């Protein structure tokens, strides 16, 4: 019997039918704030500059 991660045997798994339930409608984030896509290569430098404690916001 093949085993999956965590020691669970494949035969022990049962198919589960997921019921789709609506919890309301989705929203468009751009309705609340603007955002810009950045080049992935620029992200590490942006994180070093903008992440962590910031004197400009009192931290």
C-alpha positions in Angstrom: 0.0 0.0 0.0 1.7 3.3 -1.0 2.2 5.9 1.7 1.8 9.6 1.4 3.6 12.3 3.4 2.9 12.1 7.2 2.5 8.3 7.2 -1.0 8.3 5.8 -1.7 5.3 3.6 -3.3 6.1 0.2 -6.1 3.6 1.0 -7.0 5.5 4.1 -8.0 8.6 2.2 -11.5 9.1 1.1 -12.7 11.4 -1.7 -14.5 14.4 -0.2 -17.1 16.4 -2.2 -16.6 20.1 -1.3 -19.8 22.1 -1.1 -19.5 25.5 -2.6 -21.1 28.2 -0.4 -21.3 31.8 -1.1 -20.2 34.2 1.6 -20.9 37.3 -0.4 -19.4 38.9 -3.5 -15.8 39.6 -4.1 -14.4 43.2 -4.3 -11.9 44.9 -6.5 -8.9 45.9 -4.4 -8.2 48.9 -6.7 -11.5 50.4 -5.4 -9.7 50.9 -2.1 -6.1 51.6 -2.9 -3.8 52.0 -5.9 -1.0 49.6 -6.6 1.7 49.2 -9.2 3.4 46.0 -10.5 7.1 46.0 -10.0 9.9 44.1 -11.8 10.6 41.0 -9.7 14.3 41.8 -9.8 13.6 45.0 -7.9 11.7 43.5 -5.0 14.7 42.5 -2.8 16.0 46.1 -2.8 12.6 47.5 -2.1 12.2 45.2 0.9 15.6 46.2 2.3 14.5 49.9 1.9 10.9 49.7 3.1 10.5 46.7 5.4 11.0 46.8 9.1 10.9 49.7 11.6 10.4 53.1 9.9 11.3 56.4 11.7 8.8 58.2 9.5 5.9 56.3 11.2 7.3 56.4 14.7 8.7 52.9 14.9 
